[in-house]
Amino acid sequence: MEVSPLCIILVKSDSKGDRLLFRYPFQTQHSSEPSGTRRKNPYTLPVVDDLLQRNNQPHSNINKENLTGFTDEVLSSLFAVKTELCNRKFELKVNDVRFVSHPTLLQLRNKQEKEDESGMLVNIVFALQALASHSVVKCYHDLSKRMGIVLKYEEKRCGYVSEQTQLMATAHDDGYTSGPGSAFKIILEKCSLAGNIKKMYDDLCSTGLVSLRINRWIPLSFCLPQKVHQWHMRGKIVEPGDIDRCLNALRPYHSLLLLHPLHQMNDFTSLDGSPSLDRMLSQYSPLKNLQALASDSDLTLTHVFELTAHLVYWAKATVIFPVCSTNKYIISPNAPIHIHSPLVDKFSEAFPGLNLIRVISEFSLPTSLGQKCNPLCHPTQQSQLVQTIIWMLQHHLLLQLHTYIQYMPTDNGLLLHKTDNHKKHLTSPSPRSSTVMSNYQINHTERTESESGASTISEAPELITNRNITLENVSFTSTEEDKQDYQEELLLDFPDEERSSIFKIPATNTPEDLKLFARLCRKEYFQGNHHVEEIMYLENLRRSQLLQLLDKFRDVLITYETEDPAIAMFSCSS
């Protein structure tokens, strides 16, 4: 899907009438109507039978990615809308072209620099392909709205729009007999507003980043995410909704990876004008997570998330996991690493003496950074290895794998009610909780009837709540009977078939291990939705502590490796 505009049109309407002042590109294109449909003699009458048998061929207004088939008079009539349609979204579809704009009503200024009672409608229209997605149309409407706001301000400040429209109208009147398109050439040479429109069109078609200074005074910056991310995602269309979903999944343990060298970010930060962004970039390192970056920059974590979202939206950065020795990488499935790839020469320029094919071949199988770092190597060599990893991550050549855990207590897999529990635990009591209730009520009833007979089953909910609170503080005694009671109480909410499988594991004899296993299992960390790093952060666990637990309960826990879905959008393999 092509997201670049077909044409940008400037139309005005005032007391003197409506007029198309400028359009770019302005090369006149003939209509694509088949020549056989035109009559050679205008005085001949068509045959009725021919009209009935003639096939109506679809008419196209796009020729070589340019708008065609519309005269200036037709366009001015279409987009010189009434006052009721001003300051709101305007969208029109004609054949295979969709026009989108935001008409703006300006108050003109007279020569005494006072506001005139008369008004002028200015409409900057973008011609797009009719199949453009809703998000693309929304972005172009936003750009037209921003242009209208800037022109309205400049007209109020110094009468800029009145001056420019007068120059354009004069050029049309003087160059009308000089041939089609000659007036637009004169306007492009004399009017700065026309030059801004041309630069806007070129930027949208090339990079998707627009950076203008209207009247050499007001800066206007705009990002078309569907276009701007194609340069580093190799033609992949990235919708704003995809970016929003990824940024909503940001966690403090994620990290920021700039796609440009830090010294090349000066132009962007000066345009942004945010001192907090400069402060964050001064402490930037792909070895830090966002929480550490916020602490070092003396910024709140929420503000660092916002700045990260800003850099990601403008394709200045991407989101990764902090580069560390435990990270495991593998070659991305769509990595362009053939012999004649331009990245081979680019890598050799960045790291003289190294070959990209040889370096990346070491990651044909999942390999951790710690396996590549030799303790006997010089620190310079280790630093160079880290820099090559960062370079390959910037160019999406490597894919990081995370370890996920799946709880499989029986030979037949997870019990059916356990699967339903994951889907319904937010809206209804889980089956495991109901099992706790029923088992506890039965045991409690038998116990109380045998002792005093005074208690009732209705007391069970309160006692269950108290039991859950004090369960973690149960002390372990040395007798086998007490140990068995402790295990039974700790796994009371587990089905009998699962408990029998767990009790066969020798690690259940250690209270701390069993307690940690039961807690992580109850919080549904072992359902393949949380990787090891996320569990470590959420539960404040050490990696060695969690890995030891996985090893001890390997009979009921299965591990597998895949990429983090939260940041999978930034990898070309997704």
C-alpha positions as CSV (number, residue, x, y, z in Angstrom):
1,M,0.0,0.0,0.0
2,E,1.4,3.4,-1.1
3,V,1.1,6.0,1.6
4,S,2.7,8.9,-0.3
5,P,0.4,11.7,-1.5
6,L,-0.5,12.0,-5.1
7,C,-0.8,15.8,-5.0
8,I,-1.1,18.8,-2.6
9,I,-3.6,21.4,-3.6
10,L,-4.0,25.0,-2.2
11,V,-7.5,26.5,-2.7
12,K,-8.8,29.9,-1.4
13,S,-12.2,31.4,-1.3
14,D,-13.1,35.0,-0.4
15,S,-15.3,37.9,-1.6
16,K,-13.6,37.8,-5.0
17,G,-14.5,34.2,-5.6
18,D,-12.8,30.8,-5.3
19,R,-9.6,29.9,-7.0
20,L,-7.0,27.1,-7.1
21,L,-3.8,29.0,-6.3
22,F,-1.2,26.2,-6.3
23,R,-0.8,22.5,-6.8
24,Y,2.2,20.3,-6.7
25,P,3.1,18.3,-8.7
26,F,1.7,20.6,-11.4
27,Q,2.6,18.8,-14.6
28,T,-0.6,18.6,-16.6
29,Q,-1.7,15.1,-17.4
30,H,-4.2,14.1,-19.9
31,S,-7.2,12.1,-19.0
32,S,-6.8,8.3,-19.2
33,E,-10.2,8.0,-21.1
34,P,-9.8,5.6,-24.0
35,S,-9.6,7.3,-27.4
36,G,-12.2,5.0,-28.8
37,T,-14.9,6.5,-26.7
38,R,-14.6,10.0,-28.3
39,R,-16.5,10.9,-31.4
40,K,-14.4,12.4,-34.2
41,N,-17.2,14.5,-35.6
42,P,-19.0,16.6,-32.9
43,Y,-22.1,16.8,-35.1
44,T,-22.7,13.1,-35.5
45,L,-25.2,11.3,-33.3
46,P,-24.3,8.1,-31.5
47,V,-26.1,4.9,-32.4
48,V,-28.4,3.7,-29.6
49,D,-27.3,0.1,-30.1
50,D,-23.7,1.0,-29.6
51,L,-24.5,2.8,-26.3
52,L,-26.3,-0.3,-25.0
53,Q,-23.5,-2.7,-26.0
54,R,-20.6,-0.6,-25.0
55,N,-18.8,-1.8,-21.8
56,N,-18.3,1.0,-19.2
57,Q,-14.6,0.9,-18.5
58,P,-13.5,2.1,-15.1
59,H,-12.1,5.6,-15.1
60,S,-8.8,6.2,-13.2
61,N,-7.5,9.6,-12.0
62,I,-4.0,8.2,-11.2
63,N,-1.3,8.2,-13.8
64,K,2.2,7.3,-12.8
65,E,1.5,8.1,-9.1
66,N,0.3,11.6,-10.1
67,L,-3.2,13.1,-10.0
68,T,-4.8,13.5,-13.4
69,G,-8.1,14.2,-15.0
70,F,-9.1,17.2,-12.9
71,T,-8.9,20.8,-14.1
72,D,-8.1,23.6,-11.9
73,E,-11.7,24.9,-12.1
74,V,-13.1,21.6,-11.0
75,L,-10.7,21.3,-8.0
76,S,-11.5,24.9,-6.9
77,S,-15.2,24.2,-7.1
78,L,-14.8,21.0,-5.1
79,F,-12.7,22.4,-2.3
80,A,-14.0,26.0,-1.9
81,V,-16.4,24.7,0.7
82,K,-19.1,26.6,2.6
83,T,-18.4,28.3,5.9
84,E,-20.4,25.6,7.7
85,L,-17.7,23.0,6.7
86,C,-14.8,25.0,8.0
87,N,-12.6,24.0,10.9
88,R,-13.6,20.4,10.6
89,K,-12.5,17.3,8.6
90,F,-13.3,17.3,4.9
91,E,-13.1,14.0,3.0
92,L,-14.2,13.3,-0.6
93,K,-13.7,10.2,-2.7
94,V,-13.8,10.5,-6.5
95,N,-13.1,7.3,-8.5
96,D,-9.8,5.9,-7.2
97,V,-8.7,9.1,-5.5
98,R,-9.5,10.3,-1.9
99,F,-9.2,13.9,-1.0
100,V,-8.7,14.9,2.7
101,S,-8.2,18.3,4.2
102,H,-9.2,20.7,7.1
103,P,-10.6,23.9,5.7
104,T,-9.6,26.9,7.8
105,L,-11.3,30.3,7.9
106,L,-9.0,33.3,8.3
107,Q,-9.6,36.9,9.3
108,L,-7.7,39.1,6.8
109,R,-5.7,42.2,7.7
110,N,-5.7,45.5,5.9
111,K,-2.7,47.7,5.1
112,Q,-3.0,49.4,8.5
113,E,-2.3,46.0,10.1
114,K,-5.8,45.8,11.6
115,E,-8.2,42.9,11.3
116,D,-10.6,43.3,8.4
117,E,-14.2,42.3,8.7
118,S,-13.9,40.1,5.6
119,G,-12.7,36.5,5.8
120,M,-10.8,34.1,3.6
121,L,-11.2,30.3,3.4
122,V,-7.9,28.5,2.9
123,N,-7.9,24.8,2.2
124,I,-4.8,22.7,1.8
125,V,-5.9,19.4,0.3
126,F,-4.0,16.1,0.1
127,A,-4.9,13.7,-2.8
128,L,-4.4,10.1,-1.7
129,Q,-5.2,6.7,-3.2
130,A,-8.7,5.7,-2.4
131,L,-7.4,2.5,-0.8
132,A,-5.5,4.4,1.8
133,S,-6.1,3.1,5.3
134,H,-8.1,5.1,7.9
135,S,-4.9,5.8,9.9
136,V,-3.2,7.3,6.8
137,V,-6.1,9.5,6.2
138,K,-6.2,10.6,9.8
139,C,-2.5,11.5,9.6
140,Y,-2.9,13.7,6.5
141,H,-5.9,15.4,8.0
142,D,-3.8,16.2,11.1
143,L,-1.1,17.7,8.8
144,S,-3.7,19.8,7.0
145,K,-5.1,21.0,10.3
146,R,-1.6,22.0,11.5
147,M,-0.9,23.9,8.4
148,G,-4.2,25.8,8.8
149,I,-3.4,26.7,12.4
150,V,0.0,28.1,11.4
151,L,-1.4,30.1,8.4
152,K,-4.1,31.5,10.6
153,Y,-1.5,32.7,13.2
154,E,0.8,34.2,10.5
155,E,-2.1,36.0,8.9
156,K,-3.1,37.5,12.2
157,R,0.5,38.4,13.0
158,C,1.7,40.0,9.7
159,G,-0.8,39.3,7.0
160,Y,1.3,36.6,5.4
161,V,-1.4,34.6,3.8
162,S,-3.0,37.8,2.1
163,E,0.4,38.6,0.7
164,Q,1.1,35.1,-0.6
165,T,-2.4,34.7,-2.2
166,Q,-2.1,38.0,-3.9
167,L,1.2,37.1,-5.5
168,M,-0.2,33.7,-6.6
169,A,-3.3,35.4,-8.1
170,T,-1.2,37.9,-10.0
171,A,1.0,35.1,-11.4
172,H,-2.1,33.3,-12.6
173,D,-3.4,36.5,-14.3
174,D,0.0,37.3,-15.9
175,G,1.0,33.8,-17.0
176,Y,-2.4,32.6,-18.1
177,T,-1.5,32.9,-21.9
178,S,2.0,31.5,-21.5
179,G,1.0,27.9,-21.5
180,P,-0.3,25.3,-19.0
181,G,1.7,25.1,-15.8
182,S,3.7,28.3,-16.5
183,A,1.9,30.2,-13.7
184,F,2.7,27.4,-11.2
185,K,6.4,27.7,-12.1
186,I,6.4,31.4,-11.5
187,I,4.6,30.9,-8.2
188,L,7.1,28.4,-7.1
189,E,9.9,30.9,-7.7
190,K,8.3,33.9,-6.0
191,C,6.1,32.5,-3.2
192,S,7.6,31.0,-0.1
193,L,4.4,29.3,0.7
194,A,4.5,27.4,-2.5
195,G,8.1,26.4,-1.8
196,N,6.9,25.0,1.6
197,I,4.2,23.0,-0.1
198,K,6.8,21.5,-2.5
199,K,9.2,20.7,0.3
200,M,6.3,19.1,2.2
201,Y,5.4,16.9,-0.8
202,D,9.1,15.8,-1.3
203,D,9.6,15.0,2.4
204,L,6.4,13.0,2.6
205,C,7.3,11.0,-0.5
206,S,11.0,10.4,0.5
207,T,11.2,10.0,4.3
208,G,7.9,10.8,5.8
209,L,9.4,13.4,8.1
210,V,8.4,17.0,7.4
211,S,10.4,19.9,8.9
212,L,9.3,23.3,7.7
213,R,9.6,26.9,8.9
214,I,6.6,28.8,7.6
215,N,7.5,32.4,6.7
216,R,10.9,31.8,8.1
217,W,9.3,32.1,11.6
218,I,6.9,29.3,12.7
219,P,8.4,25.7,12.8
220,L,6.2,22.9,11.6
221,S,7.3,19.3,12.2
222,F,5.3,16.2,11.2
223,C,5.9,12.5,11.2
224,L,4.1,10.0,8.9
225,P,4.8,6.7,10.8
226,Q,3.6,4.5,8.0
227,K,6.5,5.9,5.9
228,V,9.2,6.9,8.3
229,H,9.6,3.4,9.8
230,Q,10.2,1.8,6.3
231,W,13.8,2.8,6.2
232,H,14.8,0.6,9.1
233,M,12.1,-2.0,8.8
234,R,12.8,-2.7,5.2
235,G,9.5,-1.6,3.7
236,K,7.3,-2.9,6.5
237,I,4.1,-0.7,7.1
238,V,4.0,0.2,10.7
239,E,0.6,1.6,11.8
240,P,0.3,4.1,14.7
241,G,-1.9,1.5,16.5
242,D,1.0,-1.0,16.4
243,I,3.3,1.6,18.0
244,D,0.7,2.4,20.7
245,R,0.2,-1.2,21.6
246,C,3.9,-1.7,21.9
247,L,4.4,1.4,24.1
248,N,1.6,0.3,26.3
249,A,3.5,-2.9,27.0
250,L,6.6,-1.0,28.0
251,R,8.1,-2.1,31.3
252,P,10.8,-0.6,33.5
253,Y,13.1,-3.5,32.7
254,H,13.1,-2.6,28.9
255,S,15.8,-0.4,27.4
256,L,16.1,2.2,24.7
257,L,18.2,1.7,21.6
258,L,18.9,4.7,19.4
259,L,18.9,4.1,15.7
260,H,21.2,7.0,15.0
261,P,24.5,7.9,16.6
262,L,24.1,10.1,19.6
263,H,25.9,13.1,18.0
264,Q,23.4,13.0,15.1
265,M,20.5,13.6,17.5
266,N,21.3,17.3,18.0
267,D,19.1,18.4,15.1
268,F,16.2,16.4,16.4
269,T,16.5,17.6,20.0
270,S,16.9,21.2,19.0
271,L,13.7,20.9,16.9
272,D,11.9,19.2,19.9
273,G,13.1,21.8,22.3
274,S,12.7,19.6,25.4
275,P,15.4,20.0,28.0
276,S,14.3,16.7,29.7
277,L,15.0,14.9,26.4
278,D,18.6,16.3,26.3
279,R,19.0,15.2,29.9
280,M,17.8,11.7,29.2
281,L,20.0,11.3,26.1
282,S,23.0,12.5,28.1
283,Q,22.6,9.5,30.3
284,Y,21.7,7.1,27.5
285,S,23.1,3.7,27.3
286,P,21.7,0.5,25.8
287,L,23.1,-1.3,28.8
288,K,20.7,0.5,31.1
289,N,17.0,-0.3,31.6
290,L,14.5,2.5,31.6
291,Q,14.2,2.5,35.4
292,A,18.0,3.0,35.8
293,L,17.9,5.7,33.0
294,A,15.2,7.6,34.8
295,S,17.2,7.5,38.0
296,D,20.4,8.7,36.3
297,S,18.5,11.4,34.5
298,D,16.7,12.6,37.6
299,L,13.4,12.1,35.8
300,T,10.2,10.3,36.7
301,L,9.7,6.8,35.2
302,T,6.5,8.0,33.6
303,H,8.2,10.9,31.9
304,V,11.0,8.6,30.6
305,F,8.2,6.4,29.1
306,E,6.8,9.4,27.3
307,L,10.1,10.4,25.9
308,T,10.7,6.9,24.8
309,A,7.4,6.9,23.0
310,H,8.3,10.1,21.4
311,L,11.6,8.8,20.0
312,V,10.0,5.5,18.9
313,Y,7.2,7.3,17.1
314,W,9.6,9.4,15.1
315,A,11.8,6.3,14.2
316,K,14.7,7.6,16.2
317,A,14.9,4.7,18.6
318,T,13.5,1.2,19.2
319,V,12.8,-0.8,22.3
320,I,15.0,-3.7,23.4
321,F,16.0,-5.6,26.5
322,P,19.2,-4.2,28.1
323,V,22.3,-5.7,26.6
324,C,23.9,-8.0,29.3
325,S,25.8,-11.3,29.5
326,T,22.7,-13.4,30.0
327,N,20.9,-12.2,26.9
328,K,20.5,-15.0,24.3
329,Y,20.5,-14.0,20.6
330,I,19.9,-15.7,17.3
331,I,20.0,-14.5,13.6
332,S,16.7,-12.9,12.6
333,P,14.8,-15.0,10.0
334,N,14.6,-12.1,7.5
335,A,18.1,-10.6,8.1
336,P,19.6,-9.4,4.8
337,I,23.0,-11.0,5.3
338,H,23.8,-12.3,1.8
339,I,27.3,-11.7,0.4
340,H,26.3,-8.7,-1.7
341,S,24.3,-7.0,1.1
342,P,25.1,-3.3,1.6
343,L,25.3,-4.0,5.3
344,V,28.5,-6.0,4.8
345,D,30.4,-2.9,3.7
346,K,28.7,-0.7,6.2
347,F,29.7,-3.1,9.0
348,S,33.3,-3.2,7.8
349,E,33.4,0.7,7.9
350,A,32.1,0.7,11.4
351,F,34.4,-2.1,12.6
352,P,37.6,-2.3,10.5
353,G,39.1,-5.8,10.3
354,L,35.8,-7.6,11.1
355,N,33.5,-9.3,8.6
356,L,29.7,-9.2,9.2
357,I,29.1,-12.7,7.7
358,R,31.7,-14.3,10.0
359,V,30.6,-12.4,13.1
360,I,26.9,-13.1,12.7
361,S,27.5,-16.8,11.8
362,E,28.4,-17.3,15.5
363,F,24.7,-16.7,16.3
364,S,23.3,-19.4,13.9
365,L,22.2,-21.2,17.1
366,P,20.9,-19.4,20.2
367,T,24.0,-18.0,21.9
368,S,24.3,-15.8,25.0
369,L,26.6,-12.9,25.2
370,G,28.3,-14.5,28.2
371,Q,29.3,-17.4,26.1
372,K,31.1,-15.1,23.7
373,C,32.9,-13.1,26.4
374,N,36.1,-14.8,27.3
375,P,37.3,-13.7,30.8
376,L,40.9,-13.8,29.5
377,C,40.2,-11.4,26.7
378,H,41.3,-7.8,26.9
379,P,38.5,-5.4,28.0
380,T,38.8,-3.7,24.6
381,Q,37.8,-6.9,22.8
382,Q,34.8,-7.4,25.1
383,S,33.7,-3.8,24.5
384,Q,34.0,-4.3,20.8
385,L,31.9,-7.4,21.0
386,V,29.2,-5.5,22.8
387,Q,29.3,-2.7,20.2
388,T,28.9,-5.2,17.4
389,I,25.9,-6.7,19.1
390,I,24.4,-3.2,19.5
391,W,25.1,-2.5,15.8
392,M,23.4,-5.7,14.7
393,L,20.4,-5.0,16.9
394,Q,20.1,-1.5,15.4
395,H,19.9,-3.1,11.9
396,H,17.5,-5.8,13.1
397,L,19.9,-8.6,12.3
398,L,19.7,-10.3,15.6
399,L,16.6,-11.5,17.6
400,Q,16.7,-11.9,21.3
401,L,15.2,-15.0,22.8
402,H,13.5,-15.1,26.3
403,T,12.8,-18.1,28.4
404,Y,9.1,-18.8,29.0
405,I,7.7,-21.4,31.4
406,Q,4.7,-23.7,31.0
407,Y,3.2,-25.7,33.9
408,M,2.6,-29.3,32.9
409,P,1.6,-31.3,36.0
410,T,0.3,-34.5,34.3
411,D,1.1,-36.7,31.4
412,N,-2.0,-35.4,29.6
413,G,-0.9,-31.8,30.0
414,L,-2.7,-29.1,31.9
415,L,-6.1,-29.9,33.3
416,L,-9.1,-28.4,31.4
417,H,-10.3,-26.2,34.3
418,K,-6.8,-24.8,34.6
419,T,-7.0,-23.4,31.0
420,D,-10.4,-21.9,31.6
421,N,-9.0,-20.3,34.8
422,H,-6.6,-18.2,32.9
423,K,-9.3,-16.8,30.6
424,K,-11.9,-16.1,33.2
425,H,-10.0,-15.1,36.3
426,L,-10.7,-11.4,35.8
427,T,-14.4,-11.8,35.6
428,S,-15.4,-14.8,37.8
429,P,-14.0,-16.8,40.7
430,S,-11.4,-19.3,39.4
431,P,-12.1,-23.1,39.6
432,R,-9.0,-23.4,41.8
433,S,-10.6,-21.0,44.3
434,S,-13.8,-23.0,44.3
435,T,-11.8,-26.1,44.9
436,V,-10.2,-24.4,47.9
437,M,-13.6,-23.5,49.2
438,S,-15.1,-26.9,48.9
439,N,-12.1,-28.8,50.3
440,Y,-11.7,-26.5,53.2
441,Q,-15.4,-26.6,54.0
442,I,-15.4,-30.4,54.1
443,N,-12.2,-30.6,56.2
444,H,-13.4,-27.8,58.5
445,T,-16.8,-29.3,58.9
446,E,-15.4,-32.7,59.8
447,R,-12.9,-31.3,62.2
448,T,-15.3,-29.0,64.0
449,E,-18.1,-31.6,64.3
450,S,-15.7,-34.0,65.9
451,E,-14.3,-31.5,68.4
452,S,-17.2,-29.2,69.5
453,G,-20.0,-29.4,67.0
454,A,-20.6,-25.7,67.5
455,S,-19.1,-24.3,64.3
456,T,-20.9,-24.0,61.1
457,I,-19.9,-24.1,57.4
458,S,-20.7,-20.4,57.0
459,E,-17.5,-19.5,58.9
460,A,-15.4,-21.0,56.1
461,P,-14.9,-17.9,53.9
462,E,-13.4,-15.9,56.8
463,L,-11.2,-18.7,57.8
464,I,-10.0,-19.3,54.2
465,T,-9.0,-15.6,54.0
466,N,-7.1,-15.9,57.3
467,R,-5.5,-19.1,56.1
468,N,-4.2,-17.5,52.9
469,I,-2.7,-14.7,54.9
470,T,-0.9,-16.9,57.4
471,L,-0.1,-19.7,55.0
472,E,3.3,-18.2,54.0
473,N,4.3,-18.1,57.7
474,V,3.7,-21.7,58.5
475,S,6.7,-23.1,60.4
476,F,8.2,-26.4,59.5
477,T,8.6,-29.2,62.1
478,S,10.7,-32.2,62.0
479,T,8.1,-35.0,62.1
480,E,7.0,-36.7,59.0
481,E,3.3,-36.2,59.9
482,D,3.7,-32.4,60.3
483,K,5.6,-32.2,57.1
484,Q,2.9,-34.0,55.2
485,D,0.3,-31.7,56.8
486,Y,2.3,-28.7,55.7
487,Q,2.5,-29.9,52.1
488,E,-1.2,-30.7,52.1
489,E,-2.1,-27.2,53.5
490,L,0.3,-25.4,51.1
491,L,-1.1,-27.2,48.0
492,L,-4.7,-27.4,49.2
493,D,-6.1,-25.5,46.3
494,F,-4.4,-27.8,43.7
495,P,-6.4,-30.7,42.3
496,D,-5.5,-34.2,43.6
497,E,-3.9,-35.3,40.4
498,E,-1.6,-32.3,40.3
499,R,-0.7,-32.7,44.0
500,S,0.3,-36.3,43.5
501,S,2.6,-35.3,40.7
502,I,4.2,-32.5,42.6
503,F,4.7,-34.6,45.8
504,K,6.9,-37.0,43.8
505,I,9.4,-34.2,43.3
506,P,12.2,-34.3,46.0
507,A,12.2,-30.4,46.1
508,T,8.9,-30.5,47.9
509,N,10.7,-31.6,51.0
510,T,12.2,-28.0,51.2
511,P,9.6,-25.6,52.5
512,E,11.1,-22.5,50.9
513,D,11.2,-24.1,47.4
514,L,7.6,-25.5,47.7
515,K,6.4,-22.2,49.0
516,L,7.9,-20.2,46.1
517,F,6.7,-22.7,43.5
518,A,3.1,-22.6,44.9
519,R,3.2,-18.8,45.0
520,L,4.4,-18.4,41.4
521,C,2.0,-21.0,40.2
522,R,-1.0,-19.3,41.8
523,K,0.0,-16.0,40.2
524,E,-0.1,-17.8,36.8
525,Y,3.5,-17.0,35.9
526,F,3.8,-20.6,34.6
527,Q,1.3,-20.4,31.8
528,G,3.7,-19.3,29.0
529,N,2.8,-15.6,29.2
530,H,5.7,-14.3,31.3
531,H,9.4,-14.7,30.5
532,V,12.1,-15.2,33.2
533,E,13.2,-11.5,33.2
534,E,9.6,-10.3,33.8
535,I,9.1,-12.8,36.6
536,M,12.4,-11.6,38.2
537,Y,11.3,-8.0,38.1
538,L,7.7,-8.5,39.2
539,E,8.6,-10.8,42.1
540,N,12.0,-9.3,43.0
541,L,13.8,-12.6,42.5
542,R,17.4,-13.3,41.5
543,R,18.1,-15.1,38.3
544,S,20.0,-17.9,40.1
545,Q,17.1,-18.3,42.5
546,L,14.5,-18.7,39.7
547,L,16.7,-21.0,37.6
548,Q,17.3,-23.3,40.6
549,L,13.6,-23.5,41.1
550,L,13.1,-24.4,37.4
551,D,15.7,-27.1,37.7
552,K,14.2,-28.6,40.9
553,F,10.7,-28.7,39.5
554,R,11.6,-29.6,35.9
555,D,9.3,-32.7,36.1
556,V,6.3,-30.4,36.0
557,L,7.7,-27.2,34.4
558,I,8.6,-27.0,30.7
559,T,10.7,-24.1,29.3
560,Y,10.9,-22.8,25.8
561,E,12.6,-19.8,24.1
562,T,11.0,-17.2,21.9
563,E,11.0,-13.4,21.4
564,D,9.2,-11.0,23.7
565,P,5.8,-10.2,22.1
566,A,5.8,-6.8,23.8
567,I,8.6,-5.6,21.4
568,A,8.1,-8.0,18.6
569,M,6.8,-5.2,16.4
570,F,10.3,-3.8,16.1
571,S,11.7,-7.0,14.7
572,C,11.5,-7.6,11.0
573,S,10.6,-11.3,11.7
574,S,7.2,-10.4,13.1
